């Protein structure tokens, strides 16, 4: 399996404020007051405060379920019946050598029937329930949360809320005006784009402007709010907004610390 999707985020390293050296996190034993090697580490389950049941890797290997070596399909379900809330990570599944025909047969059968497969698979010392479905790139596997891992939503009863016919009509009209075919490539992380722009500006010694935040007025009249949304949607296109992050016109020197570690403040 190869990962089909992953979060693309900018990460920051922790640096020592005085010398801008990256801070490391060694394996340190406070009892022996020294850094220990990874070979000296064992796993332990804390059953009481500072009391542990110890495990070696060999002991954990002995209790692996069959799903650690073989992924067995348990049943088939209609994919539309699976709430996306249960989906976790996504993977592409490719056939092993000698299994190409069986792979294609299973994929074609699921495409024609409209069913997806439910199976169990063990990875990283955890047994996952997974759903396998056909896609344009072959079989796609999604690990899923177990039902006990799904948190209950806070109750917010709407039973006593009355809706007028005109409100329903306007809401439906707003949805229809905004309805388009799903194109995931249109969407991007504006905050991450802004962070990249800030990094580029600071590397050039430039100033960065603050992002203008919209004024959010409280919604008092639902009908007026819906009408306003429709009017804005149907209005002629305006000029594109100014970039959220803009460098200043003039650039100063790039900051270089005195102690030899390159950093930008």
Protein Blocks (a to p, Z undefined) as FASTA:
>chain_A
ZZfbdcdddddddddfklopacddddddfklopacdfklpccdddfbghiacdddfklmm
mmpcfklmbccdfbdcdfklpcfklpccdcdddddehilmmmmmmmmmmmmnopacdddd
deehiacdddddddfkbpaddddddfklpccdddddfklpccdfklmmmmmmmmmmmgcc
ddfklpccfklmmmmmmmmmmmnopacdddddddddddfblmlmmmmmmmmmmpccdddd
ddfbdcdfbdcdddddfkopacdZZ
